[in-house]
Amino acid sequence: MNISNTKYVIKIDSNKEKDFVNFIISNIYTTNTKNINIKEDLEVCVTHLKTIFQKAWDKHSKEIHIIKHSKE
């Protein structure tokens, strides 16, 4: 019996990892943090940061298949 699963990865010390980090750094500069005075402003800022990380992950990670062989 084969059990298949997938996950997304970025290989350590690869060009993809460097591109991932550079993408995040360059896009964090677009986050406006000057006028965070109320909870809603903070939520907007955090949502923007979340979007940056998600776009970076989607763009630079690779899907791999994990297969486990079971004796059952």
C-alpha contacts under 8 A as a table, 3 or more apart, distances in Angstrom:
res1	aa1	res2	aa2	distance
1	M	69	H	6.07
1	M	70	S	5.35
1	M	71	K	6.70
1	M	72	E	6.67
2	N	67	I	6.50
2	N	68	K	5.82
2	N	69	H	4.85
2	N	70	S	6.23
3	I	67	I	5.61
3	I	68	K	5.17
3	I	69	H	6.43
3	I	70	S	7.36
4	S	65	H	6.74
4	S	66	I	5.68
4	S	67	I	4.54
4	S	68	K	6.52
5	N	65	H	5.72
5	N	66	I	5.03
5	N	67	I	6.39
6	T	63	E	6.60
6	T	64	I	5.53
6	T	65	H	4.40
6	T	66	I	5.62
7	K	63	E	5.64
7	K	64	I	5.61
7	K	65	H	6.69
7	K	66	I	7.59
8	Y	61	S	5.80
8	Y	62	K	5.23
8	Y	63	E	4.37
8	Y	64	I	6.09
9	V	61	S	5.22
9	V	62	K	5.43
9	V	63	E	6.53
9	V	64	I	7.29
10	I	14	S	7.81
10	I	16	K	6.62
10	I	17	E	5.98
10	I	60	H	6.98
10	I	61	S	4.94
10	I	62	K	6.37
11	K	14	S	5.67
11	K	16	K	7.20
11	K	17	E	6.50
12	I	17	E	6.27
13	D	17	E	6.26
13	D	18	K	7.34
14	S	17	E	5.20
14	S	18	K	6.52
15	N	18	K	5.01
15	N	19	D	6.06
16	K	19	D	5.00
16	K	20	F	5.97
16	K	60	H	5.78
16	K	61	S	7.51
17	E	20	F	4.95
17	E	21	V	6.26
17	E	60	H	7.40
18	K	21	V	5.25
18	K	22	N	6.09
19	D	22	N	5.05
19	D	23	F	5.93
19	D	60	H	7.24
20	F	23	F	5.21
20	F	24	I	6.42
20	F	56	A	5.68
20	F	57	W	7.04
20	F	59	K	7.94
20	F	60	H	5.81
21	V	24	I	5.21
21	V	25	I	6.20
22	N	25	I	5.09
22	N	26	S	5.98
23	F	26	S	5.36
23	F	27	N	6.12
23	F	56	A	6.27
24	I	27	N	5.25
24	I	28	I	5.99
24	I	52	I	6.34
24	I	53	F	6.43
24	I	56	A	6.46
25	I	28	I	5.32
25	I	29	Y	7.01
26	S	29	Y	5.89
26	S	30	T	7.84
27	N	30	T	5.49
27	N	31	T	7.48
27	N	52	I	6.61
28	I	31	T	5.45
28	I	49	L	6.91
28	I	52	I	7.30
29	Y	32	N	7.88
31	T	45	C	6.59
31	T	48	H	6.82
31	T	49	L	7.22
32	N	35	N	7.53
32	N	45	C	6.90
33	T	36	I	6.01
33	T	45	C	6.89
35	N	41	D	7.41
36	I	39	K	7.75
36	I	41	D	5.11
36	I	42	L	5.67
37	N	41	D	6.54
37	N	42	L	7.66
38	I	41	D	5.45
38	I	42	L	6.62
39	K	42	L	5.15
39	K	43	E	6.23
40	E	43	E	4.99
40	E	44	V	6.28
41	D	44	V	5.19
41	D	45	C	6.34
42	L	45	C	5.07
42	L	46	V	6.13
43	E	46	V	5.13
43	E	47	T	5.99
44	V	47	T	5.14
44	V	48	H	6.18
45	C	48	H	5.13
45	C	49	L	6.35
46	V	49	L	5.05
46	V	50	K	6.10
47	T	50	K	4.98
47	T	51	T	6.19
48	H	51	T	5.13
48	H	52	I	6.37
49	L	52	I	5.07
49	L	53	F	6.39
50	K	53	F	5.26
50	K	54	Q	6.13
51	T	54	Q	5.05
51	T	55	K	6.02
52	I	55	K	5.28
52	I	56	A	6.15
53	F	56	A	5.09
53	F	57	W	6.11
54	Q	57	W	5.11
54	Q	58	D	6.05
55	K	58	D	5.10
55	K	59	K	5.98
56	A	59	K	5.19
56	A	60	H	6.02
57	W	60	H	5.39
57	W	61	S	5.40
58	D	61	S	5.90
